[in-house]
Amino acid sequence: MSACCNHIGNSLSRRGFVKLALGTGAALWTNFKPSSVFAAGNTEALLLSCMDYRLVDDIVHYMDGRGLTNKYDHVVLAGASLGVLQDKNVSWGQTFWDHVGVALDLHHIHKIIVLDHRDCGAYKVFLGTDLAKDRAGEFEAHAIKLRALKTAIAGKFPGLEVELQLMDLDGKVEPVT
């Protein structure tokens, strides 16, 4: 044995040493594992956004800018508010409601942020019109769906705050009231 272990003497066998080392390691891991390992906790919000690849970085930047880094759950559906409300893929709406329920149970969310965006392909697919050339008409089409979803959320989860936002392709966000 080395000099560092002379005080133990020969009473600790190799098997005993391994057991001691493993036990100590397990005890240390239990005491020092990061809290991020645990799923439950308080999360500020659930974000619903569109799947559009052009805005992924802008969405993260927007949420980070609000001080919500690692403080929100994120549900992605084509069309965001329209994705929940459209009737061509009704399972999408149910998926959203199920996610809200899980976010409430596990993460105790306080609000839902619904982030639609301009020049949304889902609006073209589901509504059959290209609204991107008429900014006022496009805003109103999104506002109608966003407000309808807010009403539906209030009916199912009356305690949740709901924010409605519309993002431009340059990442600027405007509230919808």
N, C-alpha and C positions, 0 to 999 in steps of 0.2 A: 504494500500500500504506500501511497505517497505520503509525504510529511504532512500535507494538509488534512489528512484523514486519520492521523495517529491517535487523536483523542477518542475516536470511535473504537479503535482496536480491531480485533478480528471477529467481534461479535456480529458484524453485519456482513452477511453473505452477498454474493452477487445478486441472487434472486431478491434478497431483502432490499438491496440498494435500488434495483429496478422498480420494485413496488413503491419504495419511498419516493423515488424520482417521479414516477407516473402520478402518484397521489398528490405530490406537491404541485406538479404541472396542472393537474385538473383543478386543484384548489385555486391556483393563481388565475387560470382561465375563467373560472366562475366569478372571481372578484374583479377581473379587469376587462372582460369582454365589453365591447362598445355597446352603448344603448341603442345604436342604430340597427342592431340585430333584431330588436323587438318590433313587431308590426304595430301593436296597439300604441296609441298616443293621441295627442291633440294636434290636429291638422287644421289650418285655417279654412281651406276651401276645397271644393272640387271644381276643376276647370273642364268645361266642355268646349272643344274646338274642332275644327275641320281637319281632314287628313291631308290637305294640300301641302305638298313638299316645299313649295316656294316660301312658306311662312314658318316652318318649324323653328328656325333660329330666331326669327322675330318674336314668336310666341314666348320662347324661353327668355329672351332679353326683356320683353314686356313684364313677365311675371317676376323676374329677378329685380327689375327696376322698381317694382312695387314692394320689394322686401319679402317676397314669398318664396325665395329659393328653398327647396326641400320642405315646403310647408303647404303643399297642395297635391291632391290626387288629380290625375289627368285622364279623361275619357275622350277618345277621338272617334268621331263619326263623320262621314262625308256630309257636308252641309251643316254641321253642328246643330243648330236649333231645328232646321228643316229635316235633318237626319232623324231626329227624335219623332217629329210630327208627321212625316210622310207616310203614305199607306202602301207603298210598293214593297217595302221590306219592314213589315210591322215588328219583326223581332228586334230591330235596331232600337225602337222605342223601349221595349221591354228590357233590353240590355242596359240602356241608360238608367231606367228606374231601379233595376237591380244593383247597379253600381252605386247609385246614390244611397240605397239602403245599406250596402256594405261599408261605404265611406262613413256613414253616420255611426254604424255599430262599432267599427274598428278604430276609426280616426277622429270621431266626434267633430265632424266639420261644422262650421258655423254659417257658411254661405256657398252658393253656387255661382260661378262666374261663367257666363255663356259668351263665347267669343266667336261670332260669325266673321266673315271677311268678304271684301269686295271681289268681283270677278270670280265668283264661286261656280265651279263646274257642276256641282250638285244641283244648283238652282236651274242650270240649263237642262240637266238630265231630267229632273223630277217635275219642273214647271214648264219646260219646253220653250223658254224664252231666254234670250241673252240680254240681261239688264245692264251690263257693264258700260254701255255707251250713254246711258241716262242716269247720271249720278243720283239725282233726286228720286227717281223711280226705283233705282236699285236700293237706296237707303230705305225707302218706304216698304219695299218688299221684305227686306231683312227685319225691319222694325215690326212688321205684322207678325212674322214667325217668332221673333224674339219675345214679344209681348205675350203671344199665345202660350209659349213655353213657360214664361214666368207665371202666368195664371195657372197652368197645369201643375207646376211645382208647388205653388201656394196651396192648391187643393190637396195635394198628396203629402206635403211636408210643410205645414204652416209655420213652423218655427224657423225655417231657413231664410236668410237674406238672399236675394237674387240680384246680381249685377248683369246688365246687358251691355255688350260692347260690339263695335264693328271695327275691324282692322282693315286698313288700306294695304295695298301691295308693297308700300314702302315702310310698313311696320307701324305707322301712326294709328292710334286707337281713338275712336270717338264713342262717347257714351250714347246709349239709346234709352230714352226715358219713356 
